[in-house]
Amino acid sequence: MTINDYMKNAQLDGDTFLLEGGRVGVVLFHGLTATTAEVRLLGEHLHGLGYTVSAPLLPGHGTHPDALNRTKWLDWYETAESAFLEMRQRSDKVFIGGESMGTLLALLIASRYEQVSGVILAAPVLIIRKLKAAYLLQYFVRHVDKNQTEDFLPWKGYNVYPVKSLVQLGKLQKVVKKELPAVTQPLLVFAGGLDRSVPPESGETIIARVSSTDKQLVCMEESPHVMLLAKERESIFEQSAAFIRERC
């Protein structure tokens, strides 16, 4: 099979991007099996307001599902951390955020760097349904098909789940759960009312366990898991922009 057989919307741009603007920077992280197309619309919105915005394509993504099976969660984290450090060198303030698995990377960076000015999380996967099965399946199958419930969205990424990458996601979850009390920065969390992957307690647990005093959980009632590309995205973009503006 060719890469296009595994890649949804292969024609879209899902590579690492940097949109140069002012001295306030924003770094965005995409989710598991996705590409930067997942966060590009939010990035372009923020760039239009004068911010410098970047998003790295995480290791194992945008190529072939087997490449993702060969990566570890630490590979994703190190790439995300490098993107943050690069933005910190060029900016007076740096906000970070992400969608799905990208939210875990943002939380882990925030727990380790007090220089993070604020954190924006869309559909955080601190808790995810039916992940335990991957620990057994990894010994029998390479990929499992996705339930494509959001086919209409301009999302670029794999149309299967590389099973070993799900195991790595579980390991990343465990690390982040332990580090949540070290997160002290302002925090804005969006949860999707139509999210079939993540239960409501995922966002609620984050809000309860972080040490931040400035924190808010917003339920987007008509949003699925890939909320940054869905019908309520403009509201999310506007709320995210206000969050950044009010803390600069």
Summary of the structure (lengths in Angstrom):
residues: 248
radius of gyration: 16.6
end to end distance: 48.8
largest distance: 50.3
contacts: 892
relative contact order: 0.18
helix: 41%
strand: 20%
